[in-house]
Amino acid sequence: MAHIAVNTRLLLSKRLEGISRFGWEVLQRMVLRNPHIQFSFFFDRPFDPSFIIADNITPYVIPPQARHPLLWFAWFHYQLPRKLDKIGADLFFSPEFYLSTHPTIPQIPVFHDLAYEHYPEDLKAFASWYCRRYSPRFAERASHILTVSSFSKADIVERYHLAPEKISVVYNGASPHFKPLEPAAQQKVRVRYSEAKPYYHFVGTLNPRKNIENLLKAFDQFKTQTDSPHRLLIVGRKGWKYQAAFDAYEAMTHKDAVIFTGFVPDEELPAIYAASDALCYTPYLEGFGIPLLEAMQTETPIICSDRTSMPEVAGKAALLVDPFSVEEISQAMIRVYQEPALRNDLLQKARVQRQRFSWDQTYDRVWEAISTYL
């Protein structure tokens, strides 16, 4: 029986975001569709039993909790190699770029983006140093690399001087729970989240590259230039280096129209999208941007950045803006508010664009790469 060891340290109950969402969607399918394969899940802390969904999973808790660069080093460079030696796995799969230094078995990581190479100042100093030092080493060590967009593949090839055939693009998907709501249900969402007012929204962990500062400035302009009753919902937990966003908020003329929801559980997110007049998603770098697909699924118009992977994912189903231009972001908000025909056109194009992506397709591409090494 083949044996796959998996880095599952990011599987945290009610905290599936971005990379961990990718990992869980793929791993569910991988485990259930391959009952003849043994899986070892490596956690760095006590885990939620709901992640152990089949008898072919053996969970392990490996200390220490790897949430700091020094602890990353201890976990991936020392503890993980020892455990891999002990259990005799045939392959190590990591839904993030981190790998073991184990030298004898194939290893396949997922590089979602190289943001730490382009904007090292966006991370805390030690984390930035670790990522830039070990990311190229892990890329070189990997038997094969998976990534989530053609943009990220080209970036990895150029930055790390790798052969293109070493990297497969697997894309992301969106949960089927993201779907449109009837008007009455939408109004109930607005009563709960936006003071019963129409709203635009952003979803993501608050950190510098999400560009919340410019989004807030743009929304302030939008409110000043229109008589709109709209609110802006900032949906997501505080991550790191988010103070500039809150400084921008404090400087707003219309800050009473901004609502920070904090982290919202998975089961509540689809309704927030479906009741929104637009997703405003303007990071200056993304490896993919799952919120774009989630908005397409709920038939919510999209305003997004014209940089990195986002035009690839959004296609013609979004108003593309320069994330560094407050004016462009603001004008896009005004157009969505004032032009119903534009909204309808974006939604029509989204119905076509979203067909390119699904978690089933993601799994198929991941498994095609992994199964080659079993």
The 8 nearest C-alpha neighbors of each residue, nearest first, counted from 0:
[[1, 36, 2, 35, 37, 89, 373, 3],
 [2, 0, 36, 37, 89, 373, 3, 35],
 [1, 3, 37, 88, 89, 38, 36, 0],
 [4, 2, 38, 90, 88, 89, 91, 37],
 [5, 3, 39, 91, 38, 88, 40, 90],
 [6, 4, 92, 40, 91, 93, 7, 41],
 [5, 7, 93, 41, 8, 40, 92, 94],
 [6, 8, 41, 42, 9, 10, 40, 5],
 [7, 9, 42, 43, 10, 6, 41, 44],
 [10, 8, 19, 7, 11, 42, 15, 18],
 [11, 9, 7, 8, 19, 12, 15, 23],
 [12, 10, 14, 9, 13, 15, 46, 47],
 [11, 13, 14, 47, 10, 15, 46, 49],
 [14, 12, 15, 264, 11, 265, 10, 263],
 [15, 13, 11, 12, 16, 10, 264, 19],
 [14, 16, 20, 19, 13, 11, 10, 17],
 [17, 15, 20, 19, 18, 14, 203, 21],
 [16, 18, 20, 19, 21, 15, 289, 288],
 [19, 17, 21, 20, 16, 22, 95, 94],
 [18, 20, 22, 15, 21, 16, 9, 17],
 [21, 19, 15, 16, 17, 23, 18, 22],
 [22, 20, 18, 19, 24, 23, 25, 17],
 [23, 21, 19, 94, 25, 20, 24, 26],
 [22, 24, 26, 20, 25, 21, 27, 19],
 [23, 25, 21, 27, 22, 26, 20, 358],
 [26, 24, 362, 22, 23, 28, 27, 29],
 [25, 27, 29, 23, 28, 24, 22, 30],
 [28, 26, 30, 29, 25, 24, 23, 31],
 [27, 29, 31, 26, 25, 30, 32, 24],
 [28, 30, 26, 32, 27, 31, 33, 25],
 [31, 29, 33, 27, 28, 32, 26, 34],
 [30, 32, 28, 33, 29, 34, 27, 53],
 [31, 33, 29, 30, 28, 34, 27, 35],
 [32, 34, 35, 30, 31, 36, 29, 28],
 [35, 33, 36, 31, 32, 55, 30, 37],
 [34, 36, 33, 0, 37, 55, 1, 32],
 [37, 35, 1, 34, 33, 0, 2, 38],
 [36, 38, 2, 55, 1, 3, 56, 35],
 [39, 37, 56, 3, 4, 2, 55, 57],
 [40, 38, 4, 57, 56, 58, 5, 3],
 [39, 41, 58, 5, 7, 59, 4, 57],
 [40, 42, 59, 6, 7, 5, 60, 58],
 [43, 41, 8, 60, 7, 44, 59, 61],
 [42, 44, 64, 61, 8, 60, 62, 63],
 [45, 43, 42, 60, 64, 46, 62, 61],
 [46, 44, 60, 47, 43, 42, 59, 48],
 [47, 45, 44, 48, 42, 11, 50, 60],
 [46, 48, 49, 50, 12, 45, 11, 51],
 [49, 47, 50, 51, 46, 52, 45, 58],
 [50, 48, 47, 51, 52, 12, 46, 53],
 [49, 51, 48, 52, 47, 46, 10, 23],
 [52, 50, 49, 48, 53, 56, 58, 54],
 [51, 53, 50, 49, 54, 56, 27, 31],
 [54, 52, 55, 51, 56, 31, 30, 34],
 [53, 55, 56, 52, 57, 51, 34, 37],
 [54, 56, 37, 53, 38, 34, 57, 36],
 [57, 55, 38, 54, 39, 53, 37, 58],
 [56, 58, 39, 40, 38, 55, 59, 54],
 [59, 57, 40, 39, 41, 56, 60, 42],
 [60, 58, 41, 42, 40, 61, 57, 39],
 [61, 59, 42, 43, 44, 41, 45, 62],
 [60, 62, 43, 42, 59, 63, 41, 78],
 [63, 61, 43, 64, 60, 44, 74, 78],
 [62, 64, 65, 43, 61, 74, 70, 73],
 [63, 65, 43, 62, 44, 66, 70, 61],
 [64, 66, 70, 71, 63, 67, 74, 43],
 [67, 65, 64, 70, 71, 68, 69, 63],
 [66, 68, 70, 69, 65, 71, 126, 64],
 [69, 67, 71, 70, 126, 72, 129, 125],
 [70, 68, 72, 71, 67, 73, 65, 66],
 [69, 71, 65, 73, 67, 72, 68, 74],
 [72, 70, 68, 65, 74, 69, 73, 75],
 [71, 73, 69, 70, 76, 74, 75, 68],
 [72, 74, 70, 77, 71, 76, 75, 78],
 [75, 73, 78, 71, 72, 77, 79, 76],
 [76, 74, 99, 79, 72, 71, 77, 73],
 [75, 77, 72, 100, 73, 99, 74, 78],
 [78, 76, 73, 79, 80, 74, 75, 81],
 [77, 79, 74, 81, 80, 75, 73, 82],
 [78, 80, 82, 75, 81, 77, 74, 99],
 [81, 79, 101, 83, 82, 78, 77, 99],
 [82, 80, 84, 78, 79, 83, 85, 77],
 [81, 83, 85, 79, 84, 80, 86, 78],
 [84, 82, 80, 85, 86, 81, 87, 79],
 [85, 83, 81, 82, 87, 86, 80, 88],
 [84, 86, 82, 83, 87, 81, 88, 80],
 [87, 85, 83, 84, 88, 82, 39, 4],
 [86, 88, 84, 85, 83, 89, 2, 82],
 [89, 87, 2, 90, 3, 86, 4, 83],
 [88, 90, 2, 3, 104, 1, 87, 373],
 [91, 89, 3, 105, 88, 104, 106, 4],
 [90, 92, 106, 4, 5, 3, 107, 105],
 [91, 93, 5, 107, 106, 108, 4, 6],
 [92, 94, 108, 6, 95, 5, 107, 109],
 [95, 93, 109, 22, 108, 92, 18, 6],
 [96, 94, 109, 93, 97, 108, 110, 18],
 [95, 97, 110, 108, 109, 98, 93, 134],
 [98, 96, 95, 137, 93, 108, 99, 75],
 [99, 97, 137, 75, 96, 100, 93, 108],
 [98, 100, 75, 101, 76, 80, 79, 97],
 [99, 101, 76, 102, 80, 98, 75, 77],
 [100, 102, 80, 99, 103, 104, 83, 79],
 [103, 101, 100, 104, 99, 105, 140, 80],
 [102, 104, 101, 105, 84, 106, 100, 89],
 [105, 103, 90, 89, 102, 106, 101, 91],
 [106, 104, 90, 142, 91, 107, 372, 103],
 [105, 107, 91, 141, 142, 90, 92, 104],
 [106, 108, 92, 143, 144, 141, 142, 93],
 [109, 107, 93, 96, 144, 95, 94, 92],
 [108, 110, 145, 95, 94, 96, 146, 111],
 [109, 111, 96, 146, 112, 95, 145, 108],
 [112, 110, 286, 146, 147, 109, 151, 95],
 [113, 111, 286, 151, 110, 114, 285, 146],
 [112, 114, 116, 115, 117, 111, 155, 151],
 [113, 115, 117, 116, 112, 118, 284, 119],
 [114, 116, 119, 118, 113, 117, 127, 130],
 [117, 115, 114, 113, 119, 118, 131, 130],
 [118, 116, 114, 115, 119, 113, 284, 120],
 [117, 119, 115, 120, 121, 114, 116, 122],
 [120, 118, 115, 121, 127, 116, 122, 117],
 [119, 121, 118, 122, 123, 124, 127, 115],
 [122, 120, 119, 118, 207, 123, 208, 240],
 [123, 121, 127, 120, 119, 124, 126, 115],
 [122, 124, 126, 125, 127, 121, 120, 240],
 [123, 125, 127, 126, 122, 128, 120, 119],
 [126, 124, 128, 127, 123, 129, 68, 122],
 [127, 125, 129, 128, 123, 124, 68, 130],
 [126, 128, 124, 130, 122, 125, 129, 119],
 [127, 129, 125, 131, 126, 130, 132, 124],
 [130, 128, 126, 132, 127, 131, 133, 125],
 [131, 129, 127, 134, 133, 132, 128, 126],
 [132, 130, 128, 129, 134, 133, 127, 116],
 [131, 133, 129, 130, 128, 134, 135, 136],
 [132, 134, 136, 130, 135, 131, 129, 137],
 [133, 135, 137, 130, 136, 131, 132, 138],
 [136, 134, 138, 137, 133, 159, 139, 132],
 [137, 135, 133, 139, 138, 134, 140, 132],
 [136, 138, 140, 134, 139, 135, 141, 133],
 [139, 137, 135, 141, 136, 140, 134, 144],
 [138, 140, 136, 137, 141, 135, 161, 159],
 [141, 139, 137, 138, 136, 142, 106, 100],
 [142, 140, 143, 106, 138, 139, 107, 137],
 [141, 143, 106, 105, 107, 140, 144, 165],
 [142, 144, 141, 165, 107, 166, 145, 106],
 [145, 143, 166, 108, 107, 109, 165, 167],
 [144, 146, 109, 167, 166, 168, 110, 108],
 [147, 145, 168, 110, 109, 111, 148, 169],
 [146, 148, 170, 169, 168, 111, 287, 171],
 [149, 147, 150, 151, 170, 168, 287, 146],
 [148, 150, 152, 151, 153, 168, 147, 308],
 [149, 151, 148, 308, 153, 152, 154, 307],
 [152, 150, 154, 148, 149, 153, 112, 286],
 [153, 151, 149, 155, 154, 150, 156, 146],
 [152, 154, 156, 150, 151, 155, 157, 149],
 [153, 155, 151, 157, 152, 156, 158, 150],
 [156, 154, 158, 152, 157, 153, 159, 151],
 [157, 155, 161, 153, 160, 154, 159, 158],
 [158, 156, 154, 160, 155, 159, 153, 161],
 [157, 159, 155, 156, 160, 154, 161, 153],
 [158, 160, 161, 156, 155, 157, 135, 138],
 [161, 159, 156, 157, 158, 162, 155, 163],
 [162, 160, 156, 159, 163, 165, 157, 155],
 [161, 163, 164, 165, 156, 160, 166, 159],
 [164, 162, 165, 166, 156, 161, 152, 153],
 [163, 165, 166, 162, 167, 161, 143, 144],
 [164, 166, 143, 163, 162, 144, 167, 161],
 [167, 165, 144, 164, 145, 163, 143, 152],
 [168, 166, 145, 169, 146, 144, 165, 164],
 [167, 169, 146, 147, 148, 145, 170, 149],
 [168, 170, 147, 361, 364, 146, 167, 365],
 [171, 169, 147, 148, 361, 168, 172, 146],
 [172, 170, 361, 147, 358, 356, 357, 289],
 [171, 173, 357, 358, 356, 361, 174, 292],
 [174, 172, 293, 292, 357, 175, 358, 289],
 [173, 175, 176, 177, 172, 293, 358, 357],
 [176, 174, 177, 173, 178, 296, 293, 357],
 [175, 177, 174, 178, 269, 266, 173, 296],
 [178, 176, 269, 175, 297, 296, 174, 293],
 [177, 179, 297, 296, 176, 180, 269, 273],
 [180, 178, 297, 273, 298, 181, 177, 296],
 [181, 179, 273, 184, 185, 182, 178, 274],
 [180, 182, 184, 183, 185, 179, 273, 186],
 [183, 181, 185, 184, 186, 180, 274, 187],
 [182, 184, 186, 185, 181, 187, 180, 188],
 [185, 183, 187, 186, 181, 182, 180, 188],
 [186, 184, 274, 182, 188, 183, 187, 180],
 [185, 187, 189, 183, 188, 184, 190, 182],
 [186, 188, 190, 184, 185, 189, 191, 183],
 [189, 187, 191, 185, 186, 190, 192, 274],
 [188, 190, 195, 193, 186, 192, 191, 187],
 [191, 189, 195, 187, 194, 188, 192, 193],
 [192, 190, 188, 189, 193, 187, 194, 195],
 [191, 193, 189, 190, 188, 194, 195, 260],
 [192, 194, 189, 195, 196, 190, 191, 230],
 [193, 195, 190, 196, 192, 189, 191, 230],
 [196, 194, 190, 189, 193, 186, 197, 191],
 [197, 195, 194, 193, 189, 229, 198, 228],
 [198, 196, 229, 230, 189, 228, 276, 195],
 [199, 197, 230, 229, 231, 275, 276, 196],
 [200, 198, 277, 231, 276, 275, 278, 232],
 [199, 201, 232, 278, 231, 279, 233, 198],
 [200, 202, 233, 279, 278, 234, 280, 232],
 [203, 201, 234, 235, 233, 200, 290, 204],
 [204, 202, 235, 205, 234, 201, 209, 236],
 [203, 205, 235, 236, 238, 237, 206, 202],
 [206, 204, 237, 238, 241, 203, 236, 235],
 [205, 207, 241, 239, 238, 240, 209, 208],
 [208, 206, 209, 210, 121, 241, 240, 205],
 [207, 209, 210, 282, 283, 206, 284, 121],
 [208, 210, 282, 207, 211, 206, 205, 281],
 [211, 209, 282, 208, 212, 207, 213, 281],
 [210, 212, 214, 244, 213, 209, 215, 207],
 [211, 213, 244, 215, 210, 214, 247, 243],
 [214, 212, 216, 215, 211, 325, 210, 217],
 [213, 215, 211, 217, 212, 216, 218, 210],
 [216, 214, 218, 217, 212, 213, 211, 219],
 [215, 217, 213, 219, 214, 218, 212, 325],
 [218, 216, 329, 325, 214, 220, 219, 215],
 [217, 219, 221, 215, 220, 216, 329, 214],
 [218, 220, 216, 222, 217, 221, 253, 215],
 [221, 219, 223, 217, 218, 222, 224, 329],
 [222, 220, 218, 224, 329, 219, 223, 225],
 [221, 223, 219, 225, 220, 224, 218, 227],
 [222, 224, 220, 221, 225, 219, 226, 253],
 [223, 225, 221, 222, 220, 226, 333, 227],
 [226, 224, 227, 222, 223, 221, 333, 220],
 [225, 227, 228, 222, 224, 223, 229, 221],
 [226, 228, 225, 229, 222, 336, 221, 224],
 [229, 227, 196, 226, 230, 197, 222, 198],
 [230, 228, 198, 197, 227, 196, 231, 199],
 [229, 231, 198, 256, 257, 199, 197, 193],
 [230, 232, 257, 199, 200, 198, 258, 256],
 [233, 231, 200, 258, 234, 259, 257, 201],
 [234, 232, 259, 201, 200, 258, 260, 202],
 [235, 233, 202, 260, 261, 201, 232, 259],
 [236, 234, 262, 261, 204, 203, 202, 233],
 [235, 237, 262, 261, 204, 238, 205, 234],
 [236, 238, 205, 204, 239, 235, 241, 261],
 [237, 239, 205, 206, 204, 236, 241, 240],
 [238, 240, 206, 241, 237, 205, 122, 207],
 [239, 241, 206, 242, 207, 238, 121, 122],
 [240, 242, 206, 239, 244, 243, 205, 207],
 [241, 243, 245, 244, 240, 246, 239, 247],
 [244, 242, 246, 245, 241, 247, 212, 240],
 [243, 245, 212, 247, 242, 246, 211, 241],
 [244, 246, 248, 242, 247, 243, 249, 241],
 [245, 247, 243, 249, 248, 244, 242, 250],
 [248, 246, 244, 250, 245, 249, 212, 243],
 [247, 249, 245, 251, 246, 250, 254, 244],
 [248, 250, 246, 247, 251, 245, 254, 252],
 [249, 251, 247, 248, 246, 252, 254, 245],
 [252, 250, 254, 248, 253, 249, 219, 247],
 [251, 253, 254, 219, 250, 223, 255, 249],
 [254, 252, 255, 251, 256, 219, 222, 257],
 [253, 255, 251, 256, 257, 252, 248, 249],
 [254, 256, 253, 257, 258, 252, 230, 251],
 [255, 257, 230, 254, 253, 231, 258, 229],
 [258, 256, 231, 254, 255, 230, 232, 259],
 [257, 259, 232, 260, 231, 233, 256, 230],
 [260, 258, 233, 261, 232, 234, 257, 235],
 [259, 261, 234, 258, 233, 262, 235, 232],
 [262, 260, 236, 235, 259, 234, 263, 237],
 [261, 263, 235, 236, 234, 260, 264, 237],
 [262, 264, 261, 267, 268, 265, 235, 234],
 [265, 263, 266, 267, 13, 262, 268, 14],
 [266, 264, 268, 267, 263, 13, 269, 15],
 [265, 267, 264, 268, 269, 176, 263, 270],
 [268, 266, 265, 264, 269, 270, 263, 271],
 [267, 269, 271, 265, 270, 266, 272, 263],
 [270, 268, 177, 272, 271, 267, 273, 176],
 [269, 271, 273, 272, 268, 267, 274, 188],
 [272, 270, 268, 269, 274, 273, 275, 188],
 [273, 271, 269, 275, 270, 274, 294, 297],
 [272, 274, 270, 297, 179, 271, 275, 180],
 [273, 275, 185, 271, 272, 270, 188, 276],
 [276, 274, 272, 277, 199, 198, 273, 271],
 [275, 277, 199, 198, 299, 300, 274, 197],
 [278, 276, 300, 199, 275, 301, 299, 279],
 [277, 279, 301, 200, 201, 199, 280, 302],
 [280, 278, 302, 201, 200, 303, 277, 301],
 [281, 279, 303, 201, 278, 302, 282, 304],
 [280, 282, 304, 303, 322, 210, 279, 283],
 [283, 281, 209, 210, 208, 284, 280, 304],
 [282, 284, 208, 322, 306, 281, 210, 209],
 [285, 283, 282, 307, 208, 306, 114, 286],
 [286, 284, 287, 308, 288, 307, 282, 112],
 [285, 287, 112, 111, 308, 151, 148, 147],
 [286, 288, 285, 308, 148, 147, 289, 309],
 [289, 287, 290, 291, 285, 286, 309, 312],
 [288, 290, 291, 292, 287, 293, 171, 173],
 [291, 289, 293, 292, 288, 294, 202, 280],
 [290, 292, 294, 289, 293, 288, 295, 313],
 [293, 291, 295, 294, 290, 289, 173, 296],
 [292, 294, 290, 296, 295, 291, 173, 177],
 [295, 293, 299, 297, 291, 292, 296, 298],
 [296, 294, 292, 298, 349, 293, 297, 299],
 [295, 297, 293, 178, 294, 298, 177, 292],
 [298, 296, 178, 179, 273, 294, 177, 295],
 [299, 297, 295, 296, 346, 179, 294, 300],
 [298, 300, 294, 297, 277, 295, 273, 276],
 [301, 299, 277, 342, 345, 346, 278, 298],
 [302, 300, 317, 278, 277, 303, 279, 318],
 [301, 303, 318, 279, 317, 278, 280, 319],
 [304, 302, 280, 281, 319, 279, 320, 301],
 [303, 305, 281, 320, 319, 322, 306, 321],
 [304, 306, 319, 320, 321, 310, 309, 303],
 [307, 305, 304, 309, 283, 308, 284, 310],
 [306, 308, 284, 309, 150, 285, 305, 286],
 [309, 307, 311, 150, 287, 286, 310, 285],
 [308, 310, 312, 311, 307, 313, 306, 304],
 [309, 311, 313, 314, 312, 305, 308, 306],
 [312, 310, 308, 309, 314, 313, 148, 150],
 [311, 313, 309, 310, 314, 308, 287, 291],
 [314, 312, 310, 316, 311, 317, 309, 315],
 [313, 315, 310, 316, 311, 312, 352, 317],
 [316, 314, 317, 313, 348, 345, 349, 352],
 [315, 317, 349, 345, 348, 313, 314, 346],
 [318, 316, 301, 302, 315, 313, 319, 345],
 [317, 319, 302, 303, 301, 320, 331, 316],
 [318, 320, 305, 303, 304, 317, 302, 321],
 [321, 319, 304, 305, 327, 322, 328, 303],
 [320, 322, 324, 323, 305, 304, 327, 319],
 [323, 321, 304, 281, 324, 283, 320, 282],
 [322, 324, 321, 325, 213, 283, 210, 327],
 [325, 323, 326, 327, 321, 322, 328, 213],
 [324, 326, 217, 328, 327, 213, 329, 323],
 [325, 327, 329, 324, 328, 330, 217, 220],
 [328, 326, 330, 324, 329, 325, 320, 331],
 [327, 329, 331, 325, 326, 330, 217, 320],
 [328, 330, 217, 326, 332, 221, 331, 327],
 [329, 331, 333, 327, 332, 328, 326, 334],
 [330, 332, 334, 328, 333, 329, 327, 335],
 [333, 331, 329, 335, 330, 334, 336, 328],
 [332, 334, 330, 336, 331, 335, 337, 221],
 [335, 333, 331, 337, 336, 332, 338, 330],
 [336, 334, 332, 333, 338, 337, 342, 331],
 [337, 335, 333, 334, 338, 332, 339, 227],
 [336, 338, 334, 335, 333, 339, 332, 341],
 [337, 339, 341, 340, 334, 335, 336, 342],
 [340, 338, 342, 341, 343, 337, 335, 336],
 [341, 339, 343, 342, 338, 344, 345, 335],
 [340, 342, 344, 338, 339, 343, 345, 335],
 [343, 341, 339, 345, 340, 344, 335, 300],
 [342, 344, 340, 346, 341, 345, 347, 339],
 [343, 345, 341, 347, 346, 342, 340, 348],
 [346, 344, 316, 348, 342, 343, 347, 317],
 [347, 345, 349, 343, 348, 344, 298, 300],
 [346, 348, 344, 350, 349, 345, 343, 351],
 [347, 349, 316, 345, 351, 346, 350, 352],
 [348, 350, 316, 352, 346, 351, 295, 347],
 [351, 349, 347, 348, 353, 352, 346, 295],
 [350, 352, 349, 348, 353, 354, 347, 355],
 [353, 351, 349, 354, 350, 355, 348, 314],
 [352, 354, 355, 351, 350, 356, 349, 295],
 [353, 355, 352, 356, 351, 350, 357, 349],
 [354, 356, 353, 352, 357, 351, 360, 312],
 [357, 355, 172, 354, 353, 171, 360, 358],
 [358, 356, 172, 360, 359, 173, 361, 171],
 [357, 359, 172, 361, 360, 362, 171, 24],
 [360, 358, 362, 357, 361, 363, 28, 172],
 [359, 361, 363, 357, 358, 362, 364, 356],
 [362, 360, 358, 169, 359, 364, 363, 170],
 [361, 363, 365, 359, 25, 360, 364, 366],
 [364, 362, 360, 366, 361, 365, 367, 359],
 [365, 363, 367, 361, 169, 362, 366, 360],
 [366, 364, 362, 368, 367, 363, 361, 369],
 [367, 365, 369, 363, 368, 364, 370, 362],
 [366, 368, 364, 365, 370, 369, 363, 371],
 [367, 369, 366, 365, 371, 370, 364, 143],
 [370, 368, 366, 371, 367, 372, 365, 373],
 [371, 369, 373, 372, 367, 366, 368, 365],
 [370, 372, 369, 368, 373, 367, 366, 143],
 [373, 371, 370, 369, 105, 90, 368, 89],
 [372, 370, 371, 1, 89, 369, 90, 2]]
